[in-house]
């Protein structure tokens, strides 16, 4: 990844149907999404599937990529 683009603040509100859904799952999914979204090139194979589909083949976000303020609110949906 070239350049630098700070993500300063994230607010995530997630509807959940169980109290066993963890804030860390939301944070981890978001950070992994940042890494995949900021990938410079989406190389595909002959079937059109993305080759960079794991943490071994794309640039993993670092502590500098993670927002300094990350608020997650779980909304229990019954």
Backbone as XML, in Angstrom:
<?xml version="1.0"?>
<chain id="A" units="angstrom">
  <residue number="1" name="UNK">
    <atom name="N" x="0.838" y="-1.162" z="0.000"/>
    <atom name="CA" x="0.000" y="0.000" z="0.000"/>
    <atom name="C" x="0.887" y="1.230" z="0.000"/>
  </residue>
  <residue number="2" name="UNK">
    <atom name="N" x="0.597" y="2.144" z="-0.882"/>
    <atom name="CA" x="1.364" y="3.394" z="-0.945"/>
    <atom name="C" x="0.588" y="4.515" z="-0.284"/>
  </residue>
  <residue number="3" name="UNK">
    <atom name="N" x="1.303" y="5.510" z="0.187"/>
    <atom name="CA" x="0.650" y="6.660" z="0.784"/>
    <atom name="C" x="0.145" y="6.376" z="2.185"/>
  </residue>
  <residue number="4" name="UNK">
    <atom name="N" x="-0.553" y="7.344" z="2.724"/>
    <atom name="CA" x="-1.076" y="7.224" z="4.073"/>
    <atom name="C" x="-2.434" y="7.886" z="4.124"/>
  </residue>
  <residue number="5" name="UNK">
    <atom name="N" x="-3.398" y="7.232" z="4.685"/>
    <atom name="CA" x="-4.729" y="7.796" z="4.840"/>
    <atom name="C" x="-5.211" y="7.446" z="6.245"/>
  </residue>
  <residue number="6" name="UNK">
    <atom name="N" x="-5.209" y="8.385" z="7.135"/>
    <atom name="CA" x="-5.609" y="8.073" z="8.505"/>
    <atom name="C" x="-7.123" y="7.889" z="8.620"/>
  </residue>
  <residue number="7" name="UNK">
    <atom name="N" x="-7.522" y="6.874" z="9.348"/>
    <atom name="CA" x="-8.919" y="6.701" z="9.732"/>
    <atom name="C" x="-8.951" y="7.079" z="11.201"/>
  </residue>
  <residue number="8" name="UNK">
    <atom name="N" x="-9.524" y="8.213" z="11.500"/>
    <atom name="CA" x="-9.409" y="8.783" z="12.831"/>
    <atom name="C" x="-10.419" y="8.235" z="13.825"/>
  </residue>
  <residue number="9" name="UNK">
    <atom name="N" x="-11.643" y="7.970" z="13.354"/>
    <atom name="CA" x="-12.702" y="7.637" z="14.294"/>
    <atom name="C" x="-13.716" y="6.731" z="13.610"/>
  </residue>
  <residue number="10" name="UNK">
    <atom name="N" x="-14.104" y="5.675" z="14.292"/>
    <atom name="CA" x="-15.105" y="4.743" z="13.786"/>
    <atom name="C" x="-16.206" y="4.607" z="14.824"/>
  </residue>
  <residue number="11" name="UNK">
    <atom name="N" x="-17.440" y="4.630" z="14.361"/>
    <atom name="CA" x="-18.587" y="4.314" z="15.203"/>
    <atom name="C" x="-19.318" y="3.170" z="14.512"/>
  </residue>
  <residue number="12" name="UNK">
    <atom name="N" x="-19.392" y="2.028" z="15.173"/>
    <atom name="CA" x="-20.074" y="0.863" z="14.598"/>
    <atom name="C" x="-21.215" y="0.459" z="15.516"/>
  </residue>
  <residue number="13" name="UNK">
    <atom name="N" x="-22.424" y="0.388" z="14.963"/>
    <atom name="CA" x="-23.589" y="-0.095" z="15.706"/>
    <atom name="C" x="-24.062" y="-1.349" z="14.999"/>
  </residue>
  <residue number="14" name="UNK">
    <atom name="N" x="-24.148" y="-2.444" z="15.751"/>
    <atom name="CA" x="-24.436" y="-3.740" z="15.153"/>
    <atom name="C" x="-25.631" y="-4.375" z="15.852"/>
  </residue>
  <residue number="15" name="UNK">
    <atom name="N" x="-26.634" y="-4.764" z="15.048"/>
    <atom name="CA" x="-27.766" y="-5.513" z="15.594"/>
    <atom name="C" x="-27.343" y="-6.956" z="15.796"/>
  </residue>
  <residue number="16" name="UNK">
    <atom name="N" x="-27.564" y="-7.478" z="16.979"/>
    <atom name="CA" x="-27.228" y="-8.872" z="17.271"/>
    <atom name="C" x="-28.450" y="-9.540" z="17.893"/>
  </residue>
  <residue number="17" name="UNK">
    <atom name="N" x="-28.534" y="-10.852" z="17.762"/>
    <atom name="CA" x="-29.661" y="-11.561" z="18.351"/>
    <atom name="C" x="-29.240" y="-12.461" z="19.510"/>
  </residue>
  <residue number="18" name="UNK">
    <atom name="N" x="-28.021" y="-12.306" z="19.955"/>
    <atom name="CA" x="-27.543" y="-13.068" z="21.102"/>
    <atom name="C" x="-26.564" y="-12.227" z="21.900"/>
  </residue>
  <residue number="19" name="UNK">
    <atom name="N" x="-26.582" y="-12.412" z="23.197"/>
    <atom name="CA" x="-25.656" y="-11.643" z="24.043"/>
    <atom name="C" x="-24.232" y="-12.164" z="23.953"/>
  </residue>
  <residue number="20" name="UNK">
    <atom name="N" x="-24.015" y="-13.241" z="23.215"/>
    <atom name="CA" x="-22.690" y="-13.856" z="23.105"/>
    <atom name="C" x="-21.899" y="-13.345" z="21.898"/>
  </residue>
  <residue number="21" name="UNK">
    <atom name="N" x="-22.331" y="-12.285" z="21.311"/>
    <atom name="CA" x="-21.606" y="-11.667" z="20.205"/>
    <atom name="C" x="-20.622" y="-10.680" z="20.820"/>
  </residue>
  <residue number="22" name="UNK">
    <atom name="N" x="-19.359" y="-10.764" z="20.446"/>
    <atom name="CA" x="-18.333" y="-9.986" z="21.124"/>
    <atom name="C" x="-17.901" y="-8.772" z="20.320"/>
  </residue>
  <residue number="23" name="UNK">
    <atom name="N" x="-17.600" y="-7.695" z="21.033"/>
    <atom name="CA" x="-17.122" y="-6.456" z="20.420"/>
    <atom name="C" x="-15.853" y="-6.726" z="19.607"/>
  </residue>
  <residue number="24" name="UNK">
    <atom name="N" x="-14.983" y="-7.592" z="20.097"/>
    <atom name="CA" x="-13.742" y="-7.915" z="19.392"/>
    <atom name="C" x="-13.974" y="-8.496" z="18.013"/>
  </residue>
  <residue number="25" name="UNK">
    <atom name="N" x="-15.090" y="-9.203" z="17.824"/>
    <atom name="CA" x="-15.409" y="-9.745" z="16.503"/>
    <atom name="C" x="-15.705" y="-8.615" z="15.520"/>
  </residue>
  <residue number="26" name="UNK">
    <atom name="N" x="-16.421" y="-7.600" z="15.972"/>
    <atom name="CA" x="-16.732" y="-6.451" z="15.122"/>
    <atom name="C" x="-15.459" y="-5.688" z="14.782"/>
  </residue>
  <residue number="27" name="UNK">
    <atom name="N" x="-14.628" y="-5.440" z="15.789"/>
    <atom name="CA" x="-13.377" y="-4.714" z="15.562"/>
    <atom name="C" x="-12.462" y="-5.473" z="14.603"/>
  </residue>
  <residue number="28" name="UNK">
    <atom name="N" x="-12.308" y="-6.767" z="14.819"/>
    <atom name="CA" x="-11.437" y="-7.578" z="13.966"/>
    <atom name="C" x="-11.915" y="-7.624" z="12.531"/>
  </residue>
  <residue number="29" name="UNK">
    <atom name="N" x="-13.216" y="-7.784" z="12.346"/>
    <atom name="CA" x="-13.769" y="-7.826" z="10.990"/>
    <atom name="C" x="-13.569" y="-6.494" z="10.273"/>
  </residue>
  <residue number="30" name="UNK">
    <atom name="N" x="-13.742" y="-5.399" z="10.994"/>
    <atom name="CA" x="-13.571" y="-4.076" z="10.390"/>
    <atom name="C" x="-12.116" y="-3.849" z="9.974"/>
  </residue>
  <residue number="31" name="UNK">
    <atom name="N" x="-11.193" y="-4.172" z="10.853"/>
    <atom name="CA" x="-9.770" y="-3.963" z="10.552"/>
    <atom name="C" x="-9.333" y="-4.857" z="9.388"/>
  </residue>
  <residue number="32" name="UNK">
    <atom name="N" x="-9.799" y="-6.094" z="9.363"/>
    <atom name="CA" x="-9.468" y="-6.972" z="8.242"/>
    <atom name="C" x="-10.055" y="-6.415" z="6.944"/>
  </residue>
  <residue number="33" name="UNK">
    <atom name="N" x="-11.245" y="-5.852" z="7.023"/>
    <atom name="CA" x="-11.853" y="-5.224" z="5.855"/>
    <atom name="C" x="-11.047" y="-4.034" z="5.354"/>
  </residue>
  <residue number="34" name="UNK">
    <atom name="N" x="-10.479" y="-3.250" z="6.273"/>
    <atom name="CA" x="-9.609" y="-2.137" z="5.885"/>
    <atom name="C" x="-8.437" y="-2.672" z="5.063"/>
  </residue>
  <residue number="35" name="UNK">
    <atom name="N" x="-7.820" y="-3.734" z="5.539"/>
    <atom name="CA" x="-6.676" y="-4.317" z="4.831"/>
    <atom name="C" x="-7.043" y="-4.796" z="3.441"/>
  </residue>
  <residue number="36" name="UNK">
    <atom name="N" x="-8.204" y="-5.426" z="3.312"/>
    <atom name="CA" x="-8.614" y="-5.935" z="2.008"/>
    <atom name="C" x="-9.034" y="-4.784" z="1.087"/>
  </residue>
  <residue number="37" name="UNK">
    <atom name="N" x="-9.762" y="-3.809" z="1.631"/>
    <atom name="CA" x="-10.253" y="-2.691" z="0.835"/>
    <atom name="C" x="-9.117" y="-1.822" z="0.303"/>
  </residue>
  <residue number="38" name="UNK">
    <atom name="N" x="-8.051" y="-1.678" z="1.062"/>
    <atom name="CA" x="-6.946" y="-0.811" z="0.646"/>
    <atom name="C" x="-5.907" y="-1.544" z="-0.194"/>
  </residue>
  <residue number="39" name="UNK">
    <atom name="N" x="-6.186" y="-2.759" z="-0.547"/>
    <atom name="CA" x="-5.292" y="-3.507" z="-1.426"/>
    <atom name="C" x="-5.191" y="-2.771" z="-2.761"/>
  </residue>
  <residue number="40" name="UNK">
    <atom name="N" x="-4.000" y="-2.564" z="-3.255"/>
    <atom name="CA" x="-3.812" y="-1.771" z="-4.471"/>
    <atom name="C" x="-4.286" y="-2.473" z="-5.727"/>
  </residue>
  <residue number="41" name="UNK">
    <atom name="N" x="-4.201" y="-3.776" z="-5.751"/>
    <atom name="CA" x="-4.535" y="-4.503" z="-6.968"/>
    <atom name="C" x="-5.287" y="-5.769" z="-6.594"/>
  </residue>
  <residue number="42" name="UNK">
    <atom name="N" x="-6.394" y="-6.013" z="-7.269"/>
    <atom name="CA" x="-7.166" y="-7.228" z="-7.040"/>
    <atom name="C" x="-6.856" y="-8.211" z="-8.159"/>
  </residue>
  <residue number="43" name="UNK">
    <atom name="N" x="-5.819" y="-8.997" z="-7.958"/>
    <atom name="CA" x="-5.433" y="-9.993" z="-8.949"/>
    <atom name="C" x="-6.416" y="-11.157" z="-8.893"/>
  </residue>
  <residue number="44" name="UNK">
    <atom name="N" x="-6.794" y="-11.660" z="-10.056"/>
    <atom name="CA" x="-7.723" y="-12.779" z="-10.118"/>
    <atom name="C" x="-7.111" y="-13.936" z="-10.896"/>
  </residue>
  <residue number="45" name="UNK">
    <atom name="N" x="-7.632" y="-15.124" z="-10.640"/>
    <atom name="CA" x="-7.169" y="-16.293" z="-11.385"/>
    <atom name="C" x="-8.031" y="-16.464" z="-12.639"/>
  </residue>
  <residue number="46" name="UNK">
    <atom name="N" x="-7.846" y="-17.535" z="-13.353"/>
    <atom name="CA" x="-8.562" y="-17.743" z="-14.616"/>
    <atom name="C" x="-10.072" y="-17.909" z="-14.420"/>
  </residue>
  <residue number="47" name="UNK">
    <atom name="N" x="-10.495" y="-18.252" z="-13.195"/>
    <atom name="CA" x="-11.931" y="-18.377" z="-12.906"/>
    <atom name="C" x="-12.544" y="-17.066" z="-12.427"/>
  </residue>
  <residue number="48" name="UNK">
    <atom name="N" x="-11.729" y="-16.021" z="-12.327"/>
    <atom name="CA" x="-12.220" y="-14.727" z="-11.875"/>
    <atom name="C" x="-12.254" y="-14.564" z="-10.370"/>
  </residue>
  <residue number="49" name="UNK">
    <atom name="N" x="-11.689" y="-15.511" z="-9.638"/>
    <atom name="CA" x="-11.655" y="-15.422" z="-8.183"/>
    <atom name="C" x="-10.447" y="-14.613" z="-7.723"/>
  </residue>
  <residue number="50" name="UNK">
    <atom name="N" x="-10.649" y="-13.802" z="-6.696"/>
    <atom name="CA" x="-9.567" y="-12.968" z="-6.165"/>
    <atom name="C" x="-8.487" y="-13.860" z="-5.568"/>
  </residue>
  <residue number="51" name="UNK">
    <atom name="N" x="-7.241" y="-13.615" z="-5.949"/>
    <atom name="CA" x="-6.112" y="-14.401" z="-5.460"/>
    <atom name="C" x="-5.720" y="-13.961" z="-4.054"/>
  </residue>
  <residue number="52" name="UNK">
    <atom name="N" x="-5.790" y="-12.664" z="-3.792"/>
    <atom name="CA" x="-5.415" y="-12.122" z="-2.479"/>
    <atom name="C" x="-6.578" y="-12.314" z="-1.512"/>
  </residue>
  <residue number="53" name="UNK">
    <atom name="N" x="-6.801" y="-13.524" z="-1.079"/>
    <atom name="CA" x="-7.964" y="-13.805" z="-0.249"/>
    <atom name="C" x="-7.614" y="-14.274" z="1.158"/>
  </residue>
  <residue number="54" name="UNK">
    <atom name="N" x="-6.391" y="-14.058" z="1.577"/>
    <atom name="CA" x="-6.004" y="-14.444" z="2.937"/>
    <atom name="C" x="-4.934" y="-13.490" z="3.448"/>
  </residue>
  <residue number="55" name="UNK">
    <atom name="N" x="-4.630" y="-13.603" z="4.720"/>
    <atom name="CA" x="-3.633" y="-12.708" z="5.315"/>
    <atom name="C" x="-2.226" y="-12.985" z="4.815"/>
  </residue>
  <residue number="56" name="UNK">
    <atom name="N" x="-2.027" y="-14.087" z="4.099"/>
    <atom name="CA" x="-0.705" y="-14.389" z="3.550"/>
    <atom name="C" x="-0.467" y="-13.677" z="2.222"/>
  </residue>
  <residue number="57" name="UNK">
    <atom name="N" x="-1.527" y="-13.202" z="1.584"/>
    <atom name="CA" x="-1.365" y="-12.650" z="0.241"/>
    <atom name="C" x="-1.793" y="-11.190" z="0.115"/>
  </residue>
  <residue number="58" name="UNK">
    <atom name="N" x="-2.105" y="-10.528" z="1.207"/>
    <atom name="CA" x="-2.359" y="-9.094" z="1.134"/>
    <atom name="C" x="-1.738" y="-8.411" z="2.338"/>
  </residue>
  <residue number="59" name="UNK">
    <atom name="N" x="-1.547" y="-7.100" z="2.239"/>
    <atom name="CA" x="-0.890" y="-6.343" z="3.306"/>
    <atom name="C" x="-1.805" y="-6.257" z="4.522"/>
  </residue>
  <residue number="60" name="UNK">
    <atom name="N" x="-1.323" y="-6.771" z="5.626"/>
    <atom name="CA" x="-2.101" y="-6.787" z="6.857"/>
    <atom name="C" x="-2.077" y="-5.392" z="7.487"/>
  </residue>
  <residue number="61" name="UNK">
    <atom name="N" x="-3.208" y="-4.904" z="7.966"/>
    <atom name="CA" x="-3.215" y="-3.614" z="8.651"/>
    <atom name="C" x="-2.309" y="-3.643" z="9.881"/>
  </residue>
  <residue number="62" name="UNK">
    <atom name="N" x="-1.678" y="-2.520" z="10.145"/>
    <atom name="CA" x="-0.806" y="-2.401" z="11.306"/>
    <atom name="C" x="-1.457" y="-1.493" z="12.343"/>
  </residue>
  <residue number="63" name="UNK">
    <atom name="N" x="-0.789" y="-1.280" z="13.446"/>
    <atom name="CA" x="-1.329" y="-0.426" z="14.498"/>
    <atom name="C" x="-1.557" y="0.997" z="13.978"/>
  </residue>
  <residue number="64" name="UNK">
    <atom name="N" x="-0.801" y="1.414" z="12.979"/>
    <atom name="CA" x="-0.994" y="2.743" z="12.388"/>
    <atom name="C" x="-2.255" y="2.828" z="11.541"/>
  </residue>
  <residue number="65" name="UNK">
    <atom name="N" x="-2.780" y="1.695" z="11.112"/>
    <atom name="CA" x="-3.969" y="1.656" z="10.265"/>
    <atom name="C" x="-5.252" y="1.679" z="11.093"/>
  </residue>
  <residue number="66" name="UNK">
    <atom name="N" x="-5.190" y="1.157" z="12.293"/>
    <atom name="CA" x="-6.372" y="1.032" z="13.138"/>
    <atom name="C" x="-6.760" y="2.413" z="13.676"/>
  </residue>
  <residue number="67" name="UNK">
    <atom name="N" x="-8.057" y="2.747" z="13.628"/>
    <atom name="CA" x="-8.485" y="4.047" z="14.144"/>
    <atom name="C" x="-8.116" y="4.224" z="15.609"/>
  </residue>
  <residue number="68" name="UNK">
    <atom name="N" x="-7.731" y="5.438" z="15.960"/>
    <atom name="CA" x="-7.354" y="5.730" z="17.347"/>
    <atom name="C" x="-8.571" y="5.664" z="18.264"/>
  </residue>
  <residue number="69" name="UNK">
    <atom name="N" x="-9.731" y="6.027" z="17.735"/>
    <atom name="CA" x="-10.970" y="5.959" z="18.504"/>
    <atom name="C" x="-11.912" y="5.006" z="17.778"/>
  </residue>
  <residue number="70" name="UNK">
    <atom name="N" x="-12.262" y="3.906" z="18.424"/>
    <atom name="CA" x="-13.051" y="2.844" z="17.806"/>
    <atom name="C" x="-14.193" y="2.503" z="18.754"/>
  </residue>
  <residue number="71" name="UNK">
    <atom name="N" x="-15.380" y="3.008" z="18.473"/>
    <atom name="CA" x="-16.535" y="2.781" z="19.336"/>
    <atom name="C" x="-17.446" y="1.735" z="18.702"/>
  </residue>
  <residue number="72" name="UNK">
    <atom name="N" x="-17.761" y="0.687" z="19.453"/>
    <atom name="CA" x="-18.668" y="-0.360" z="18.993"/>
    <atom name="C" x="-19.811" y="-0.463" z="19.987"/>
  </residue>
  <residue number="73" name="UNK">
    <atom name="N" x="-21.039" y="-0.448" z="19.465"/>
    <atom name="CA" x="-22.217" y="-0.626" z="20.298"/>
    <atom name="C" x="-23.002" y="-1.813" z="19.747"/>
  </residue>
  <residue number="74" name="UNK">
    <atom name="N" x="-23.266" y="-2.779" z="20.617"/>
    <atom name="CA" x="-24.064" y="-3.933" z="20.236"/>
    <atom name="C" x="-25.498" y="-3.688" z="20.660"/>
  </residue>
  <residue number="75" name="UNK">
    <atom name="N" x="-26.428" y="-3.810" z="19.721"/>
    <atom name="CA" x="-27.839" y="-3.587" z="19.984"/>
    <atom name="C" x="-28.521" y="-4.947" z="19.983"/>
  </residue>
  <residue number="76" name="UNK">
    <atom name="N" x="-28.999" y="-5.384" z="21.148"/>
    <atom name="CA" x="-29.621" y="-6.700" z="21.279"/>
    <atom name="C" x="-31.007" y="-6.682" z="20.653"/>
  </residue>
  <residue number="77" name="UNK">
    <atom name="N" x="-31.189" y="-7.450" z="19.601"/>
    <atom name="CA" x="-32.438" y="-7.546" z="18.859"/>
    <atom name="C" x="-33.162" y="-8.811" z="19.315"/>
  </residue>
  <residue number="78" name="UNK">
    <atom name="N" x="-34.343" y="-8.690" z="19.826"/>
    <atom name="CA" x="-35.073" y="-9.884" z="20.287"/>
    <atom name="C" x="-36.270" y="-10.157" z="19.442"/>
  </residue>
</chain>
